[in-house]
Amino acid sequence: MPRPRRNRRTPAIRAMVRETQLSPADFILPLFLHEDETDTPIESMPGVTRWSVESLVREAGEAFKLGIPAVVLFPKIEDALKTPDADECFNEEGLVPRAIRAIKAAHPGLCVITDVALDPYNSDGHDGLVQRNAAGELIILNDETIDILCQQAVCHARAGADIVAPSDMMDGRVAGIRSSLDDEGFIDVGIMSYTAKYASAFYGPFRGALDSAPKEGDKKTYQMDPANLQEAVREAMLDQAEGADILMVKPAGLYLDVIAKVRETSVLPVAAYQVSGEYLMLKSAAAGGWLNERAIVLESLIAIKRAGASMILTYFAKQAATWLADDKSHA
Ligand code: PBG
């Protein structure tokens, strides 16, 4: 009689039949940075720190040593530098370009990814430029925003970024950024597009970390409705046609169906972002002693990989890489 349990009998057999493997090479570590010379623990994300540039370089190096191939940078910009037109985002001497240069100088082999969006720089806290229409409603301008995103992407490329990651969800930004990068000679700088980024309540702790919450309104006119799956297919087809190199789904854990669908729709590699709220949920349950941290974190990551993600942006990257290195038991 067929007995599936035979393939589960011992750790060695389970290791042989295992369909999905997790490795530090699957992880991308998101890193927060600020202008201060001291490091600040982020209250809304226990265990996560906002780094000075100097500490950021050290932290990135530690991740690289653990086998993590890439980091993605998220800056907290000083209030005095935030303006309605967000023009600090393409200042060549700004925080992010300086950080890219410092990381690249210390760890040339590490892949540096940057976030392309206006929210940390924009006094309105939106990913795009804000205007008010005759009725007094808030409008997020699409094409005008893209012009600025292109300058931001080129600025990051000039500083040495390997990949730029537009997270703004404006229409047509992948095509715009691709042609600006090419025009400036950055044909080898890749685009990791936030293809299916949902208007999720799970970004709350992140906005606390960067003080980047919208001052008014929400992001529902540009980020996707959590109820929609077909629309993710449409976004994936567009981003692929526009020249994206990697497609991202975000959040990850509650959107495994979207990851699987995007994987199936496109031939491009798929990334998934286990976001701040997902981190916080797992972390709080573990801190309360209610769930086993190592077990739930590794299970959450393997599930995201099994769904079809080739790479995972996760705040647990260093911790998970350490656990995987310790794990020789095939348990
Ligand atoms: C903003 C951006 C956000 C995140 C990454 N880039 C927040 C938002 O869209 O409001 C969220 C990441 C997280 O929650 O971990 N461009």
Residues whose N, C-alpha, C, O or C-beta is under 5 A from the ligand:
A	BS01	PBG	A117 D119 S167 F202 Y203 F206 V275 S276 G277
